Amino acid sequence: MVQKPLFVRAEWDEDARVWVATSDDVPGLATEEGTLEALIAKLKILIPELLDANGIGREDEVPMLF
């Protein structure tokens, strides 16, 4: 079964000087980091944890393209 990709929005907050990530596809996802690289590393951990915590089963590993 093919699963739809998850959309994550990453935006630069000029006032706070951080990257902010949110997603309608990943309930509870709202995080920030000072660099895009650090944000990506954090998302690789948070997204699978949040999907599991919200009972959103995935048959396979969550593929991530950046």
HELIX and SHEET records of a PDB file:
HELIX    1   1 LEU A   36  ALA A   53  1                                  18    
SHEET    1   A 3 ARG A   9  ASP A  13  0                                        
SHEET    2   A 3 VAL A  18  THR A  22 -1                                        
SHEET    3   A 3 ALA A  30  GLU A  33 -1                                        
END                                                                             
